[in-house]
Amino acid sequence: MNYFVEGLQGSGKSTLVRKISEKYPEYKAICEGDYSPVELAWCAYVDKKTYEEILDKYESLRDEIREKSYEEDDHMIICYTKIITDVPGFHKDLEKYEIYNGNLDPRSFKEVVLRRFQNYSGDGNIFECSLFQNIVEDMILFQQKSDEEIIDFYKEVKKALAGKDYQIMYIQTGDIASNIDVIRKERSDDNGKEMWFPLMMGYFDNSLYAKEKGVSGTEALLEHFKHRQELELRICEEVFEGKYKFLKSKDYILD
């Protein structure tokens, strides 16, 4: 069995991952930025020629980059956010090699995602926000796909996962605004300066979706989250019948 822990930002995914890990200590928790066989958030995805160019460009980090790199087919995956360095421009440079934020055209994006879901095998994993969050965000905000197009995409994801044993644990958020307020405070520095929320706002406000719709700011972001949750719940019900369980955020008992 594998678990996909899903839900909006601030819904309690990390807490649920911890609870499942405590219940099944033999399971491996895979979170954003970790090397994952199914997810590429916070990782650079490059061909081997580009990989060698990166090693040459950041000669002083060559060993650290190699340590955080994984070969997969004809590509290399670099878990670059796991590399702690003050080398100017390193993280910003590798960010452009992520598959998200509109960095790939829709066809290439689809091929990469479906191929990785198809190729992965094994049990005993707890995947945090690896099935919906980053993929759905990109398809809404940068590819500007309709709900129906996204649902059709997930029908293909289900086919790619055929024969694999998994369950989706979706944490449903009732009060989205309150949950976001909590993580705004949690993800601030010791002086109370917000670290996460300004980045989240910049990500949303600069998306093709926000620019096309002419929207920005906190209220628009919350409306987007509301829409995203409704869509993800619908995907569970319409596509992954028998493969999901809904939990109320911060109000559930893990069986």
N, C-alpha and C positions, 0 to 999 in steps of 0.2 A: 504493500500500500504506500502511496504517496499522498501528501496533503498539499493543497493549494490554499493558502490563507489570503483572503481577499477582502477588500473594503476600502472606503475612502481614507484619506490622510486623517489621522487622529481618531480613527474608529477603535483602535486597540489591537492592531495586527501583531505588533511586536510582543504584546502581552500574551496573546493567544499562541504565538509561536513558542514562547517560553513555557506555557502551560502544557502544550503538546509534547515539548521536549522533556519536561519533567515526568510526564506520564509514560513516554516512550524514550528513555535515555539512550537507546541504541540508534535512534533516528538522528539524522544530520540536518540541522537548520541551515538553510541557505537564504541569505538576506541580500538586499540591494548592495551592489558593489563587490560581493563575493563572486568567485567563479561559479557559474551555474550552467548546467547542460541545456537549460531552456530559456534563460533570461539574460539580457545584455545591458541592463541598466547600469550606468556609471562605469561602463567598460568600453574601451576602444576596440573596434572590430575592423581589422586591416588585412590587406593581402600581404604576402611575404616580402615583396619588394618595398612596400611602404614601411613594414616593420623594420627592415634593415636600415632604412633611411632614418627612422626614429632613433634607433640605437646609435647611429653615427652622430645625429644631431645632439643627443643627450648622452655623450660619452661618459660623463661623470656619474650617470645613473644607470649605466649599462647593466650592471649586476642586479640592481633592484628591479629594473624592468624585466629582465629575464626571469627573475624569481617570481614575478607576478604575471607571467605570460603563459598562455596555454595554446597549444596547436590544435586546430580543428579543421579537418579537410584541407582546403587551400588557403585558410585564413589563420591569423593569430588574434587571440583575445588578450587584451592587456587590462588587468584590473588596476587602472592607473590611480583611482582615488584611494587605493590602499598604500600608495607610495607617499611617504611623508617627506616632503622636500621644500626648500625655499628657492629652488632654481627658478628664475623668472620665466613666466609664460608656460611652464611645463603642463600644468593641469588644463589651462585654457586651450593650449595647443591640441592636447589629446581629446578634449571634449568634442571637437569637430568630427572625430572618427566614431562617435556613438551612432547607433542606427536611428535614434529618436530625434525629436525637435526638427523634423523635416529634412534631416540630413540625407535620407535615401528617398528616391522616387517611390511611389506606391507599389509598383510592381516588384522592385528589388526588395523592399521592406517585407512584402508578403512572402516572397520566396525564402528569405532568410528565416523569418519566424516559423513558417510551416516546416521547413527543412529541419530545424532544430527540434521542434516538437516531435517530428516523425522519427528522428534518429536517436533521441534519448531513450535510454532503457535503465532499468534498475528500480529498486524499491528502497523504502526507508528514508525518504527525503521529506522535509517540510519546506516548501517553497513559499517565501513571503512575497506577496504582490508580484507574482511572476506570470500569471495568466491574464489578468485584466489591466491593472492600473496603468502601466507605462504604454502598453499597446493601445488600449482604448483612448488614452489621453492623446497619443500621437495621431490616431485616426480621426479624432474629433477636431483637435486644435490645429493640426498642420496639414493633414490630408483632406480635411473638411468632408469626410465621408458622412453619409446619412445613417440614421439608425438602422435602416434595413440593410444597407451595404455592410455595416459592421456585424450585424447578426449573420448575414450570409458568410462573412469571413470566418466567424466562429463555428459555423457548420463545417467548414474545411478544417479548422483546428480540431474539432471533435474527431473527424476522420483520421487526422494525423496521430491522434492519441488512441486510436482503436487498438484494443488488446492490452492496454496498459491499465494497471490498477491504481485508481486515484479517487480522491474525494475533494470537492471544493467546500471550504469552510468560509462562508461569506458573512462578515460582520456588518449588520445593517444599522445605519446611524439615523436616529430620530431627530436629534437637534444638531444639525451640521454646524451651525454658527458657534455653538458652545464648545463643541469638540475642537474646532479650529482655534478658538480662543485658548483652550488648554495647551495645545501644542505650540502655539505662539509663545507662551510663557515658558514652557519646558525647553524649547529650542532657542533660548536666549543665553547670552553670556553671563558671567558673574556680576556684571554691572547692569543687567537688565536690558541690554541692547539686543533687539531681535536679530537672529541670524537666519532663520528659515523663511519667515514670512515675506520679507522683501524679495528674496530669490523667487519664491513661489509667485508673487505678484508680477515680477518682471517676466517670468516664464509665460504667465497667462496673458499679460497686457501686450507682449510682443509676438504672440502667436498669430498666425494667419487668420484664425477664427475670430479673434478679438478685433483685429484690424478690419476684417471684412464686415463684421457686424457693427463696428463703431462703438464697442463697449470696452470698459476698463474699470478697475477698482474692485474693492472688496465685495460689494453686492453682486457684481457681474460674476466674480469668481465663485461665490456661493451658489448662484444660479447654475453655473456650469457643473459644480459638484453635485447639485440636486439632480440635474439631468443625467450625469454620468452614473450615479447610483441607480436611478430608475432603469437606465439602459442595461447595466450589469445584472441587476435582478432579473430583468426580462430575458437576458441571454441565458442565465441559469435555468429559468423555467422553460424556455422554448427550445433550447439547444441541449442542455446537459441534464435532462430528466433522469432522476435516480442517482445522480452523481454529485449532488450538492446538499448542503445543510445551511439554513439561515440562523444566525445568532444575533441577538439584540446587543448592541454595543454596551459594554460595561454592565450587562445584566443577563448573564447566561451561566449555565452549569455545564461543564464539559463532561459528557458521558464517559 
